[in-house]
Amino acid sequence: MASSSSSRPSSSLSLINNPRNNKYDVFLSFRGEETRDSFTSHLYSALCQTNIETFIDDQLVRGNEISQSLLDAIEASSISVIVFSEGYASSRWCLDELLKILDCRKEYAQIVIPVFYRVDPSHVRKQIESFGVSFSKLGERFPDKKQRWSSALTEAANLSGFDSHVFRNESELIKTVVDEILERLLKVAPFDNKNQLVGVESRVEEIESLLAAAPILGIWGIGGVGKTTIARVIFNKISRNFEGSCFLQNVREESQSPGGLARLQQKLFKEVLKDVNVIPDIDFNIRRLSRRKVLIVLDDVTSFRQIKSLIRGSDWFLPESRIILTTRDQQVLKNWVVKERDIYEMKVLEHNHALELFSRHAFKQNRLPEVGYKELSEVVINYARGVPLALEILGCYLFGREKEVWESAINKLKRIPNVEIQNVLKVSFDDLDDEEKDIFLDIVCFFKGKDKDFIIKFLNACGFDAQIGISDLVNKSLIVIRDNGITMHDLLQEMGREIVRQESVKIPGERSRLWHHEDIIEVLTFNTGTEKVEGICLDMSRIKEIHLHPDTFTKMRKLRFLKFYNSKDDGENKCKVSYLVGPGFAEVSYLHWYGYPLKSLPTNIHPEKLVSIEMPHGNIQQLWDSVQHNGKLKQIISRASNFFTKSPNHSLTLHLDKLVNLNLNNCKSLRILPPGIFRLEFLKELDLWGCSKLKTLPEISSAGNIEVMYLNGTAIEELPSSIECLSGLSALYLDHCKRLKSLPSSLCKLKSLNSIYLRWCSSLKSLPNELGNLEALNSLNAEGTAIREVPLSIVRLNNFDGLQNLTSLYLTDCGITELPENLGQLSLLLELYLEKNNFERLPESIIHLSKLAYLKLSYCERLQSLPKLPCNLSELDAHHCTALESSPGLVFPSRDPQYFDLRNNLKLDRNEIREILEDAQQEIQVMAIARWKQLQEKRCCRISRPSCQREEVV
């Protein structure tokens, strides 16, 4: 550098605020007669090759003198490069340019870089030697300007710049100048439109980090989330570091027009190779590309063919080259062998960024107005759910409108999505095949947030290939699988529902799927359903009573999904019907009817198609009214069983026993279940909660796959010994089965059973002695039973392994008189609830329960003493233990206790209470000091009085 820089102008942000600063990156000031055809032309060429937008004065129309057009060009540049040569000071134009450049430096913080080409910087600074002679002659002609020119030359020469004398050749000098300009441009304007973009800085850093090691990077996300925007920002920021670059936008759209891919190829080669007359030979041009360090962005690609047509293969390019692909379809990236770690998923904006972006478009400022529109704006922002495109469109749409218009627009959005947003999002849907569209619309209308495995079973039962279909929807950014549930962005759900609405805007009965209660009321009340209806989902809490005609479903021959539910779960069935006729249920795979009014299922329903039956609070007494269908189910099951003993046939099982979920919750009239119910191959969940007249379960003669069984509140007196056949059973709910007297020992053969709930089974007097065989059991709740003894087998004893995985044991209010001495062998026990029992002591081995955190002993009125307790105990509740006299082993735990309750234990020794309090105070002091030290280490600005973070009650 030629000299050290002088102090910087104070207005460091003014360049960003100048509305004209983005027109040129660089303005070149030079003496044309000396350097136009030599150094300056070479510098200009190098800047252009690096994609630096450069102004040079020979671009002005011939005949223009230095005037407003030139002054505007200087003002609209981020950097001015002054090429000082021997005769620079002999030109009035050059010196007037210099004055304007330095004015822009002061007013707009414009960067100025002097280059001293074959002239000594000190000669320019002091106006001496031959440079000074030329300046003096010009000063004699314009004495009124001489002093200003002189000061400007001195100021410019004092700036940090480049002296050609210290470089070996011009090419080295030019490269150094260009590198410096690049670096300075990145600092003054890291990316284009910084003032217009929101929430991109961190994303740019993440993508740049990936690009450092990834020759091919994929940017993936839903439509309108900002993939193109972020790719453009990255391109503008780093393209100058490459020998050639090209941003091909809208590849999907362009490639659909005739000859579109060929035009994109020509554009790519022309821009990267900087050859306007590029030869139309793809292989030759690809070879030319392969010798250059290039940056290529292919925006909105939708197929492997598009990428291959444009760039052939990644192995054609130098390791230093970079290729960025943006797409809505992740599978396209995988097909191009983009590694998963090199796929950047574009997420929606966080709320604060969404608020800022919306405010810029709706109010032309960075924040919401203090009054008037704040609540309405929050509604719109929540509607957009962080999608930048939606925020921009809605912001512009609402800009300058009255509050009443905002309210009207928001109400309309609840019914009809914005067309512009809809069209952008719908592109992904249009790329689906017919089956994928059906799967997507089923999820949109009925299954958002539901379990993926169940959805797959339902869709398969409807004749779809669900696994590949769901995988494609995930890859196309239309759905997301989270915690094994399928969800999606709210705008995508609205898009899908609007597609269904457009099937018949005026006549709901002509649509394939119905979910809005007003549309369903119309269809059911006036019996206007047609064979186009495939699914109905009605929340009955939102309607008044409807009386259905018996043939309401007759015309709906394609009905696959019927759900009449009550979101409040506290009302009654509002869809009244005395009987049903017609073929409307022949294709139904999912049937949910809250408060189902009939005593049996519709006669025309096909059991082999059913995946789920849910009849909570219904009047159903038996599943099928006629022998025909009950027999049909038996016949199907029997036929399947006989067939499987010979040779299993997968094609046969696709048509048999598809039922996954049977929910008859609170069907008070249900008395019996079909004998073959436990042999249904795919049945995973059986819910008979509240079926208060159900006294027995059918025998289980073969292995079943039920995983969860709810029998709460039934009239069952005993479980069949054949329950051991349910080898996959993991959870058994028997709460409030007041007639249940015993559990079969065969229950203890279930190796997958991890939870048993027996609360308030008041007739249950004992647990099986073989309970310790339940090696997977982690939760046992027998609160309020008549159990008096705990089976010794729950701990390791003789040939029993014991419940080594048990974490929760609830034995509250059982009247237990003695606990097993080896209780301490339950090494994983976290919770032990023993309130309202009759034992006098706890086993000494309890101290070995190292993970025990919660111990409940309240109202154990015969408990006389406490042994040493586990050191990690965080909650001890032993109030109203009226016989408790001593607790010699009770020591205040070292791990921040939360709650110790020993109230109303009047016989407890006062000295022991005093020792407990002293231990507690000491521990509180230790914790307070530790907390104070922690605050000191963090150098908090404010130091408050230290205090214990948790509550201790003694």
Secondary structure, DSSP 8 states (H G I E B T S, - for coil): --S------S-TTHHHH-TTTTSEEEEEEE-HHHHTTTHHHHHHHHHHHTT--EE-GGGS-TT--SSHHHHHHHHTEEEEEEEE-TTGGG-HHHHHHHHHHHHHHHHH--EEEEEESSS-HHHHHHT-HHHHHHHHHHHHH-HHHHHHHHHHHHHHHTSS-EEGGGSSSHHHHHHHHHHHHHHHHHHH-SSTTTTT--S-HHHHHHHHHHHTT-SEEEEE--TTSSHHHHHHHHHHHHGGGSSEEEEE--HHHHHHSTTHHHHHHHHHHHHHHT-TT--S-HHHHHHHHHTS-EEEEE-S---HHHHHHHH--GGGS-TT-EEEEEES-HHHHHHTT--GGGEEE-----HHHHHHHHHHHHTSSSS--SSSSHHHHHHHHHHHTT-HHHHHHHHHHHTT--HHHHHHHHHHHHHS--HHHHHHHHHHHHTS-HHHHHHHHHIIIIITTSBHHHHHHHHHHTT--HHHHHHHHHHTTS-EEETTEEE--HHHHHHHHHHHHTT-SS-GGGSSEE--HHHHHHHHHTT---TT--EEEEEGGGS--EE--TTTTTT-TT--EEEEE-TTSSS---EE-S---SSTTTT-SEEEETT--SSSB-TT--GGG-SEEE-TT---SSSBSSHHHHHHHHHHHHHHHHHHTT---HHHHTTS----EEE-TT-TT-----TTGGG-TT--EEE-TT-TT--------S-----EEE-TT-------GGGGG-TT--EEE-TT-TT-----GGGGG-TT--EEE-TT-TT-----GGGGG-TT--EEE-TT----B--GGGS-BTTB---TT--EEE-TTS---B--GGGGG-TT--EEE--S---S---GGGGG-TT--EEE-TT-TT--B-----TT--EEE-TT-TT--B-TT----SS---EEE-TT-TTS-HHHHHHHHHHHHHHHHHHHHHHHHHHHHTT-S-------SS----
